[in-house]
Amino acid sequence: MNKPKKYRDFIDCMVDVCKNGQGQIGSERALSGLWNQNATEENAKEDIDWNDQYQMNLLLQKLSQAERKVIALMLEQSFRGGVFETLKYLEEFEIEPFIEGYEGSPYNDFIGRVAKEPWDWPEQ
């Protein structure tokens, strides 16, 4: 099977965003124990959106570091799940070049590339 370069680039971009980009922001915040440094008790009283952020701060501050690690892992897995689902629907709706992957489905290729020990792309 010969896939276009943009297929591999897209999958690798999604892997990178999971491991180094947006997919790590929630995890890093959970580990730090502070969801949003700008969410204070004062602005939480004025705006429901700030209240949500402030409540997250309060929750994280109550947790132990071990509990924060669990939350961080949940957030990472949730983000990866979103990428997985996106790839699944690109295939289901027959959006080129995501109709099939090297390992069956594009989401299988993503799983293989995002793993701790990622597999290499097949030779073209």
Secondary structure, 3 states (H helix, E strand, C coil): CCCCHHHHHHHHHHHHHHHHCHHHHHHHHHHHCCCCCCCCHHHHHHCHHHHHHHHHHHHHHHCCHHHHHHHHHHHHHHHHHHHHHHHHHHHHCCCCCCCCECCECHHHHHHHHHCCCCCCCCCC
